[in-house]
Amino acid sequence: MAEHRVAGRRSLPFAAEVAALGVVFGDIGTSPLYAFKQGLLAVGGTGGVTDADVLGLLSLITWAIILSVTIKYVMLVLRADNDGEGGILALVTLLDLHRSATGGRLFLLIAGLVGGAMLIGDGVLTPAISVLSAIEGLEVIAPALDHWIVAVTVLVILAVFVSQRAGTERIGALYGPVMLLWFVSLGALGLHGIVAAPQVLAALDPRHGLMLLADHPLLAGAILGAAFLAITGGEALYADLGHFGRPVITRAWLVVAMPALLLNYYGQGAYVLVHRDSVRNPFYDLSPDLFDVPLLILATCATVIASQAIITGVFSLAKQAIELGYLPPMRIRYTSERNDQHIYVGRLNWIMMIACAAIVVSFGSSDRLASAYGIAVAMAMVATTILFVAYVRRSWRWPLPALIALASGLAVIDVSFALANLTKLHDGGWLPVAIASIVLIIMVSWRRGLEGLSLQQRRFTEPLDDFVARGRPPACAISPRTAIFLSRGGAVTPVALGRLSELLNVQFSKAVIVSVWIAARPRVPVDDRVRILPIDGTHLRVDVRFGYMQQIDVPAVLGPALYAQGVDPDEAVYVIGHERVMPPDDILGVRDVLAHVFAFLARNAERSVDRFGLPRPRTIEIGYPVRL
């Protein structure tokens, strides 16, 4: 499947870049709608700004885009892929932190989980501020309709999340050309503004940004926080790496997205230099009146696409977390026959939709929402830097001076933006932190719960070799069917097999013990997926391996291997054990709280019969209680 995807990219490179614009760059591509405006408000409020303020703000935005997005992500971090897959959890698996983490490795694992949780929190806020900032163009174009802004925004957001069922491939094909038109429009509007005030190009000098911060020391945090809004989509580039690959994303960024963004920011700055009263909405003021309505429609479409970038990134992140054991199983639907990373997570999609709509109604304007926005991405970027430096030290083996220079340079940028965004905590910034905290509690609870469950299961099971060596007990009933048992550990007896033999004195003419393993890489080649270990004439052990971004279809992979062993998989029954998790009766500490959270999640998690693609008519679930 991976080979087919790469071949598709080579045959239609321009189409791939256009599709990437529609999926990867939507978030960062719509930042001109609000980032420069928020920066102006942070510097001078509605009372006006000076030339130095405008040039300084543009300089900060320019170098944030160059240093953080272009150098850090496009040139460096995108190279840290796990068989083509990106995202902060890809770094976790590359460092092998999910298997064992103590000491410094535990710190790295915590950083990775916090960063992942922050990105999921950002997935709720990005659609809200992007769509809301676009619809607020009604205040400029048709002030009499401004009371409809919130209602229209909610309707657009609902449409965004409902459309996710169509899949990334179809959405990218539809959104890509629209986003290309959007970037062309951004660049054209920017050139229109720059021609009127070419002196704005002086902002390319980074000294203007440094002087702005020096002139407004008490506002430095707010100014940096506003400038950071221009690069919040940077982390989405890495999260969506697996959808298109580094070469496509790099070309689309350097040739189309970055030039258009910089031109538009400078166009807005030039317009403000000439028209001092354009602080409230310089993006729409920059447009000639004739193009106001088409621009509003195009901006609305672009913000829908902006939402797509982070939503697809969250889906990929959730998929990785599920397979690595940090989120409870959820049904995942694969939406492309050519790319196994185009997925749809329905339950997560609806949760994000409800939360996003509620946030729009609660905050009501992009100005108020801007205070809550940014902090989650800033913390995720810090986490990515920490893990990336650890990865470079382990895999690239840079000399120590170069590694220190890399870590220092990235840390100065990311920590500065993170500290600046922390000033928003009291004014709405608590919201993404609260969302991320809930996600982090779920991650920790699920991981600890699985580990505790594994320990408790030892009471119901024994080594598989010991079970087979005992042979069949006297008067044991033998079913003529072949039974396929799913086991978490291949060397131990499945609980369902042991309970049937012990309590009902029932065994099968042929028992196949299947263990499903998730590798620390996104894809496992077909030839490496199945390993068969015959035990005796009755019992057969099979290990099946999948990558953490592959669709898990046990019958499809298992069938040919069983046929080769003389077993008809179409006649076999699948037997799985299902734990009824019972948390502690009393809550005496944090561990008991986590146990109760795990029990709740376990009751509502997807069953193995759905997750592994087992045939429902031939599947038996055997439940048993487990007390944590």
C-alpha positions, 0 to 999 in steps of 0.5 A: 500500500505504501508503494502504491501511494508513493507511485501515485505521488510521482505520477501526479506531483502537481496534483499532490502539492495542490491536495497538500494545500487543502489538507496540510496548510489550511490552518497556517494558511488562514492565520492572516485573517486574525494574526496581524489584527491581534498583534496590532490590538496587543501593541496599541489597542484600538487607539492606533499604532505607529510606523515602528509598531507596524514594522516591528510586528511584521518583523516578528511574524516574518522571522517566526515563519522563517525560523519556526516553520521553515527551518525547524519544521520543514527543513529539520523536524519533517526528516524525523519520520517513522517510515513516512509517518510524522507527529509527536507520537512518531517521535515517541516510537522512534525513541522507543519510549512507549515500551520502557521509560525510566529516568530521563526517558520517563521525562521524554515520554511525559513530554510526548504525552503532554504534547499529544494531549495539547494537539488534541486540545488545539484540534477543538480550538482551531476550527472555532477561531478560524471559521469565526474570524472569517465570518466576522467579515460580515462586520465590514461588509454588512454591519447590519448582519453582525448578529448572525455571526455566531449562528452562521459560524456554528452551522459552518463548523457542523458542516466541517465535521459532518464532511469528515466521513468523506475522507481525506482523499476526497476532501483534499481533491476538493479543497486543494484547488480552493486553497490554491486560489486562496493562497493566490488571492493572499499574494495578490492582495498583499502585492496590492497593499505593498505597492501603495507603501513599499517602505513596509519591506523594511520589516525584513530587518529583524532589528525592528522586531527586537526594538518593538519588544524593547519599546514595550516591555510590559506588552512583550508577552502579549505581542509575542503571543499575537505574533505566534498566531501566525505559525500555529499551523506549524505542528500540523505540518508534522502531524500530517506528514504521512498523508503526503510525505516530506518532498510534497509538503516542502515544495508546497510550502516554499513555492506557494504557502510561505510566499503568499503568507508573507506577501499578505502580512506585508500588504496588511502592514502597508495598508495600516501605514497608510490608513491608521484606522484599519486596526480592527480588521486590516485583512478585509480592509485591504481588499477593494470593495468590489471583491469584499463578498467574493473574499468573504466566501473564499475566506469561509471556504479556506477556514473550513479547510483550515479546520481540516488540517488539524482534524486530520492531524488529530485523527492520525494522532489518535490512531497512533495513541490507540495502537500504542496503548494510550487511548481506548480503542475506537472504531477507525474507518479507512477512507482511501484504498491507496493510502492507509493513513487516510482515516476517520474516527467517528466518535472523536469527530463528534466529540470535537464537533460538540466541543467546538460549537460550544466554544464558539457560542461561549466566546462569541468573537475571535478577539476573545477566542484569541486569548485562549488560542495558541497556548496548546500549540506552543506547549506542543512545539516545546515538546516536539523540540525536546523529543526531536533533539533527543532523536537527533542525539540518538539517530543522527549522532551529531557532534556535541557542539552542534547538538547544543547549538541546535537545542539552544536555538530551537529552545530560545524560539519555542520557550519564548513563545510558550512563556508569552502564551502562558500570559493568556492563562487567566484570559481564556488560556485555561481552556486548552490547558483544561482540555489537554489535561482531560486528554492526558488523564485519559491517556495515563489512566488507560495505560496504567489500567492496561498494565494493571489488567495484565497483572490481574489476568495472571490469576486466570491463566498459565503458560501455554506450554503447561496447559498443553502438557497437561493434556485433556482432562477425563471426560472432556467434551471435544467440539469438532470445530476449530476455535481461534482464541485471541491472546494478549501474550502469545506464551500464555494461555488465553483466559477464554481457553482456560475458563472453558476447559476448567469450568465447562470441561470443553476443548476443541479439536483444533485450537489456534492461539492468535496474538496481535502485536502492534509494531513501533513502525507505521507499516509491517510488510506482508511477508513479516505479518504472520509467524506460525509456531505449531505446539502439538497436533491440536494447538497452534500458536500464531503471531500477527503483526501490524504497523500502528497506522495499518488497518487491523483485519485479523481474518484477512491476514490469518486466512492464508496462513491457516489454509497452509496448516490444513485449517479452514478459517471460514469454518472456525469460530473466534473466541475472545475474552472480555474483561468486566473491569471492577474498580476499587470500592473506595477512592483513597488516592490518585491511583484509585481515581485513575482506576475508576477512569479506566473502568469507565473507559473500558466499559465504553471502549470498542470491542475486539470483535469490531476492532479486529474485523472478526466475523460477528456470526462466528465470534463468541465473547466470554466475559469475566470480572477483573478487580483492579 
